[in-house]
Amino acid sequence: MGQVETDEIYVGLDKKGAHYVFPLQAKGGTDKLNVVQIEQDFGVCEHKFPSLVCRPLGAQFIDDGVIVLFEFEQTAAGVRINSEKHYRLVPPEEISEADLQNYRQRQAD
């Protein structure tokens, strides 16, 4: 495969004890996520972490403090986006205790 550049690699467990590896590609400005990099991340997982479940992630920073997070999956047709979430990044002083309580309540429902 040659040289591979992955921005970050995280390893974690879910609540059932399954082990995962999360390679992360992060892009900002005019740089865009590239399917070749995600394919290479799958290859790194296969080579370096063969017993872990590989869940490649992508982060794309776009205008106005918005970040898009992608999770990718490998299918018979190639790499596909499994999920896409958009978040507006805000400084901590813009989040009230009422906002946090509201969020906690929504997560519990």
Beta strands, then each sheet from edge to edge (+ up, - down):
strand 1: 8-13
strand 2: 19-27
strand 3: 53-54
strand 4: 57-62
strand 5: 66-75
strand 6: 78-88
sheet 1: 1+ 2- 3-
sheet 2: 1+ 2- 4- 5+ 6-
end
